[in-house]
Amino acid sequence: MNVTTRGMLFLVGLAATMLGPASALGFQQTMTCTQSGLYACEPGEEPKAVHWNARCVRYRINENGTNNFTRTSKDVPAIEELRRSVAQSFAAWTQVPCSDMTLVDGGLTSHTNANFDPKEPDQNSNLVIWRDQGWSQVASARAFALTSVTFNPRNGVIADADIEVNTEFYKFSAGEEPKANHVDMRNTMTHEVGHFIGLDHTEVREATMFSTAPVGETAKRSLHPDDIEGLCTTYPSSGEETQRQCNSASDFPSGDDLDLDGGVCTVTGIDASPPSSMALALLSILGLLGLAAHRKTATPCKH
């Protein structure tokens, strides 16, 4: 089998007027493959929605935080201010009556690797981390953030999701009011959490999962009805109050859920196409954010 990791990048992007008129297509689920394009399905392969099997998933926050953001209070430790901002972004996706999906802060961790290794379950985390240095090893310097979701392309079951934020090249703010020339942490993070749970970009401009946003925007902190529809379609509520065990950071889906068949696959590379030089010139001038997809593809396992 293949274990596939797909990520979404926050990039300096084209102006909305260059993207064409808004569409009423509505929310999009991330699929294991697409009918055409870069991630086209193989002959006979059917696309499946990428999703968590568990309805309660823990994420963990790297304990180092970041130095490259503007704090709102010197009385609150920097890591706690960041942690609160992240928690608010995850909570935006869990405080919806039509879904029973729960995303829980599992605490701080020293883990720094945003990947998934089925051979080392104790080293796996659904990680949120800020990259104050070494971002060029993660993605383009133009990228604001990267969410990588590792899933089984046979059934779409997610094994791991990691959010990395580019604090090497960009200044972020974590307060209620955005700062001039700062990227809003919650605006960015709430969008990335959508990818974390398996949603892709929508054509609805007002939605959190729309692919562009001006610097300093805060509208994506809260969900649009289109985002809510995507959430509740993927994780509908049973309508019953049930006691669910919340998976710890290292309690990943079972081998049966992941359909591992006793095989282990390792990530071998990143397939990402950079924008054209003409586009980059326009993007730098316009100063907007965009999102582009890339995939890390694992080598096939032989059984």
Number of C-alpha atoms within 10 A of each C-alpha: 20 21 26 25 27 23 24 23 25 26 23 27 26 23 19 17 8 7 10 8 10 13 10 11 10 17 23 18 21 21 22 25 21 16 13 9 8 14 14 13 16 12 6 6 14 15 19 18 18 26 25 23 17 17 18 17 23 19 26 22 25 20 18 17 21 20 16 17 21 15 17 14 10 8 8 11 11 19 17 12 19 22 22 15 22 21 18 17 25 25 18 19 24 18 12 16 12 17 21 22 22 19 21 18 18 18 13 17 17 10 18 19 14 20 19 25 16 16 11 9 13 11 15 24 29 27 27 25 25 23 21 17 12 11 19 14 8 16 20 17 17 20 25 25 28 26 28 28 29 26 25 22 24 19 18 25 23 26 27 27 28 26 25 24 27 28 23 18 17 18 18 27 23 24 19 12 11 20 17 11 12 17 24 26 25 30 23 26 26 26 28 30 23 24 26 27 23 25 24 22 24 23 19 20 19 18 22 28 28 21 23 23 26 16 19 20 17 19 14 22 20 19 22 16 15 22 26 20 18 21 25 17 14 19 20 16 16 10 10 7 8 8 6 10 10 16 18 17 23 17 16 23 17 11 12 9 15 21 18 18 11 10 14 18 19 19 18 9 12 16 12 15 10 11 11 8 9 8 13 16 11 15 20 14 12 14 16 19 26 22 21 20 18 21 19 20 19 18 16 14 15 9 8
